[in-house]
Amino acid sequence: MLMLSNGTKLTNSTLKIYECYNLNRVKIVFTKHAEKKFKDLAILGVKASKKAVIDIVDNPVHKDVKSDYPNTIVSGNFDKARILRVVYRVERGKILIITFYPAKKGRYY
């Protein structure tokens, strides 16, 4: 169960409502894998930032909650040719960023 800053208690069945709230009030945690991903992508010349990842979680262009349940996969524009996909899960009242990756536009939606 999650609790919003206004005291509202949320269960898994009301999670959609929770995701509509401003993420600035929710703690966002990056896994070790996600932290390493920034360095790995930088080596390949792909400059992703935590702000870009958080912005996509906050305002996704596309959202998939079914294919990798209980994880959520959101996508947003990254550059002219690519989108950035972010895999996360809501766990113990915080958002856990598991991984993220660039993909060609049109591949997933």
C-alpha positions, -999 to +999 in steps of 0.1 A: +000+000+000+012+035-008+004+068+009+003+101-008+015+133+008-021+143+013-027+112+034-046+092+007-039+055+010-035+037-023-036+000-031-024-018-063-059-014-078-056+024-075-021+026-088-031+044-120-044+073-100-011+074-081+009+077-113-010+108-122+004+128-093+036+149-095+066+127-091+086+154-074+069+143-041+079+107-046+114+094-040+130+081-072+158+055-068+181+042-095+193+006-093+231-001-096+223-014-131+206+019-141+234+039-127+260+019-147+238+023-178+246+060-179+283+053-181+278+025-206+257+046-230+282+075-226+310+052-239+288+046-270+282+083-275+246+084-261+242+111-235+213+103-213+207+122-180+188+114-148+166+144-156+157+130-190+148+096-174+127+112-147+109+135-172+099+104-192+086+087-161+067+119-153+053+125-188+055+095-210+045+095-246+037+057-244+031+035-214+030-003-211+019-018-178+011-053-191+040-069-209+065-068-180+042-068-149+048-057-121+072-034-140+060-005-160+078+005-193+074+041-204+088+058-235+095+093-245+112+113-272+150+113-269+163+127-302+152+130-338+157+092-345+153+076-311+131+073-281+142+065-245+125+035-228+125+034-190+116+003-170+105+010-134+085-004-106+067+013-077+080-004-045+075+006-009+062+041-018+091+050-041+098+046-078+126+022-086+142+028-120+154-006-131+169+002-165+165+024-195+176+022-231+174+041-264+154+026-293+145+036-328+113+055-332+085+032-344+099+000-330+077-002-300+047+020-308 
